[in-house]
Amino acid sequence: MRIVALVQARMSSSRLPGKVMMRINGIPMIELLLSRLSKSTLIDQIVLATSNDTSNFPLSSFVKELGFSVFEGSENDVLERFYHAASLFAADAVVRITGDCPLVDPELVDELIREFIRRNDVDYMSNTLTPSFPDGLDIEIFTFQALKYAAENSISAYDKEHVTQFIIKSSLFRKENLSYDSDYATERWTVDQLEDFQVIENVFNYFLPERVFSWLEILKLRNEQPNLFNLNQKILRNEGSMLGKLKEIVLRNVRDFSESDKYRAQIHSLIPGGAHTYSKGDDQFPKLSPAAIDYGNGSHVWDIDGNEYLDCSMGLTSVSLGHAYKPVLDAVKQELDRGVNFQRPSVLERKMAEKFLNLVPGHTMMKFAKNGSIVTTAAVKLARAKTGRNLVAFPGDHPFYSYDDWFIGKTTCNKGIPSVFSDLSVTFKSCDISSLRELFNKYPGQIACVITEPERSVCGRDCACGRNVEEYLREAIELSHANGALFIIDEMITGFKTGFPGSSSKYNLFPDMITWGKGIANGFSFCALTGTKDVMELGGITRIGEEKLFLISTTHGGETHGMAAAIATIDEFKKHKVIDHIHSSGTKLIAFCGELLRKHNMNKYIQVVPCEWMPTFIFKNKKEEVSAGMRTLFMQEMIKRGVLFQGIFIPCFSHTDEDIGYFARAFEESFELYKKALSDGYENYLVGEPAKPVFRKII
Ligand SMILES: Cc1ncc(COP(=O)(O)O)c(C=O)c1O
């Protein structure tokens, strides 16, 4: 087996440009890396795989002078770069090393290669699938065939940039992890920022002129002289040091709800439920809370008493960029001046469809609507029409898919819905493939479609899908298709949050239809159903002579400013790293809250589900039972401190580090009463009643 190591490196770097050529004791970092790697006894050839951008020419010529081969390929499609390099250098297997890992350990590389060859049945092996080695010793090895397949089949820009993501996410490949007995995954020996470089410099300066030393020797040094490693621990501890600064944050003191109380007293005689989704209703909040919002800006909202809050729910997750986000507003305002609704479709409809479909691999047709329920119901209708079957299946333990009869009829809140409708809906346990299989066995040839959210905050963690969401979804799609049913992914919540455009693209999944809504137009009313042509065209009018299916037909579906908002939102997501921002805000919030819970010994009573796109909190009582009363008390305490919190945090592009710090400060202060309630009961501290479940039989 011919093993070729491809060292991925280039001069550009967002945080530390030119880092690979930065010198340690006069020696460029890339040279140190290559000197170490060339001590591997199992690698047949080492090749620098860089990009053909002119900025890399000095790097290429330097590495050639050192006597190594160089391959120059695509700047952004690194997967393609790897494939072409591996083909040119006739690799049977490729070892991938990245330029930010100058401490790569040749013995560890050989150990991984040896294990890979010995196993002989895996397509991919690394020490990063479940990390236990220090960050910076990353090694991956994969077969040429796996690389070829990934290069030929990957679609998303993310997979093309991150070389092995397609292989890692795909269930087609057999993968193995190399672990160490102890967990050193939090050690940071990689070079991303200047502080990292300084640590690596300290390490080399200690060992030089010896360039090759083992990672265990570095670990020994770390234990003996921790000060050499302190600098970049600061990066990790940045969060910690911000925690120290939390005390300096002055919290708001929200006490006046007099206008809110008047509003609450009147609204229920005007509007049933007092709001236009039940989850915004008064019974979802503590008594000491705003009844209505006056306006919002960025990540903050102001209530009708003039109280300011950090917003944690962002319009039920629909506001992905921020309230009153200027580029979206500008696009909307411009369109408003040109009229909003006409006798024939606005020319924007075509632009919108082309733009959106460009984001969704495999889907070529779409319909727009004003609400998510309209598109999920339309998907169900199409599936029934396509298959000629009646039953629709969804996870019975998921919260919401539509306010229409096929879904609500199956909840406890089914008044007004004849059972003939709800009997046509069947449920299975979410993320549990055997439960779905049982359902197909129970209703052979009767299920038209499975509709499911692709992932929820617990997925990949404490959930029946285990750690592999993608594998479960892929199996569920295959199982549904094998049973003649269509598969619909509902990306209402995950869309523009887990990835861009969503989880289906993140995991390279090809469902028959996908439903989109919240977040795709920054809070404006624009939802969509996308799908494959063979399903979607059933709702068309060009199949002359065939029976017509009345799909979505609504007066306001093609309102121009909704489309303008969606187009501007997509442009902003493309222009900025919105998803990265969302995820890093979520990650920081999780880290802060986790640290505070540990510090106060509260982790038994409040838990954070570490989901970077939607950190979710679970509140428990003294007996460690989930408690609505304790949750409502915590909400009351957060609201008092100017944080409009309902138990989840939806990071958006406008949330800043200051917001995260503010949340953490309010979070910590809210422990005070919570701790008292743990011993005395929430009833002693909560003003009013606990929030109630949206889906309940009795009001
Ligand atoms: C997963 C999911 N699907 C569909 C819907 C319905 O969307 P809408 O409220 O826009 O009708 C929701 C709403 O919360 C949802 O969470």
The ligand as an SDF file (V2000), in Angstrom:
LIG
                    3D

 16 16  0  0  0  0  0  0  0  0999 V2000
  -40.8230   22.1450   13.5530 C   0  0  0  0  0  0  0  0  0  0  0  0
  -41.9490   23.0790   13.2200 C   0  0  0  0  0  0  0  0  0  0  0  0
  -42.6760   22.8620   12.1090 N   0  0  0  0  0  0  0  0  0  0  0  0
  -43.6920   23.6700   11.7680 C   0  0  0  0  0  0  0  0  0  0  0  0
  -44.0440   24.7500   12.5320 C   0  0  0  0  0  0  0  0  0  0  0  0
  -45.1690   25.6270   12.1410 C   0  0  0  0  0  0  0  0  0  0  0  0
  -44.7140   26.8940   11.7700 O   0  0  0  0  0  0  0  0  0  0  0  0
  -45.6870   28.1850   11.8540 P   0  0  0  0  0  0  0  0  0  0  0  0
  -45.8110   28.5540   13.2890 O   0  0  0  0  0  0  0  0  0  0  0  0
  -44.9790   29.2160   11.0470 O   0  0  0  0  0  0  0  0  0  0  0  0
  -46.9910   27.7820   11.2480 O   0  0  0  0  0  0  0  0  0  0  0  0
  -43.3050   25.0140   13.7050 C   0  0  0  0  0  0  0  0  0  0  0  0
  -43.6570   26.1360   14.5730 C   0  0  0  0  0  0  0  0  0  0  0  0
  -43.2120   26.2940   15.6770 O   0  0  0  0  0  0  0  0  0  0  0  0
  -42.2370   24.1520   14.0650 C   0  0  0  0  0  0  0  0  0  0  0  0
  -41.5190   24.3420   15.1740 O   0  0  0  0  0  0  0  0  0  0  0  0
  1  2  1  0
  2  3  1  0
  2 15  2  0
  3  4  2  0
  4  5  1  0
  5  6  1  0
  5 12  2  0
  6  7  1  0
  7  8  1  0
  8  9  2  0
  8 10  1  0
  8 11  1  0
 12 13  1  0
 12 15  1  0
 13 14  2  0
 15 16  1  0
M  END
$$$$
